[in-house]
Amino acid sequence: MRLIAIILFSVMWKSIFPQNDPYLDARNRMVDEQISGRGITDNKTLMAMRKVQRHLFVPEEYKSQAYNDYPLPIGYGQTISQPYIVAYMTETVIPEKNKTALEIGTGSGYQAAVLAEIVDSVYTIEIVPELADESAARLKMLGYSNIKVKSGDGYNGWPEHAPFDIILVTAAAGEIPKPLINQLAENGRLVIPVGETGAVQELILLVKKKGKIEKKRLTFVRFVPFKRD
């Protein structure tokens, strides 16, 4: 029985972490030192961060920096968020298998992929058409059948698929869009950076309980601006 258990574990480990992945050690160090080491404890989040290959979501010239803890340019004036912030936001929304998530600001698709490793389905909106097309193709190639990508203005959310248990906004807004609040499910959690472009912003958590919104200030961050059509 012990031998069978060892074999099964080995098969599962190889399926989750392919042996031909040259960045596996760097990704595990990233999680151990930058994410778990800085206080992220949710096992689902940590496993997703270990599994999703960040180097596949950055331009070729930045692959060697993919597992360093800072944002990287992805073109069109946009960035991929630093790994710690991706993990922090993911843990904060309490992802579970039966939940549906909305992301505003797909970027290269990294945050959507991390969420999709945990939740039932992810709907993500990107205002830059080229990025939306690139991310949709990338996520499809990587086998994420539970992610739907739309090109457009994320201010109004995605009402056809509302309500959402989770809403993550990965661009800094001057104020929290009311349509997103309206599309939050009961007990749903919305995380959004709020503040002026080029300044330090606040990461805000909204929780909907019995139709009322509870607001909590989390930490200070810097995100690219929330763009509108």
Sequence and secondary structure as in RCSB ss.txt:
>XXXX:A:sequence
MRLIAIILFSVMWKSIFPQNDPYLDARNRMVDEQISGRGITDNKTLMAMRKVQRHLFVPEEYKSQAYNDYPLPIG
YGQTISQPYIVAYMTETVIPEKNKTALEIGTGSGYQAAVLAEIVDSVYTIEIVPELADESAARLKMLGYSNIKVK
SGDGYNGWPEHAPFDIILVTAAAGEIPKPLINQLAENGRLVIPVGETGAVQELILLVKKKGKIEKKRLTFVRFVP
FKRD
>XXXX:A:secstr
 HHHHHHHHHHHHHHHS TT TTHHHHHHIIIIIIGGGT   HHHHHHHHHS GGGGS GGGGGGTTSSS EEEE
TTEEE  HHHHHHHHHHT   TT EEEEE  TTSHHHHHHHTTSSEEEEEESSHHHHHHHHHHHHHTT TTEEEE
ES GGG  GGG  EEEEEE SBBSS  HHHHHTEEEEEEEEEEES TTS EEEEEEEEETTEEEEEEEEEE   B
    
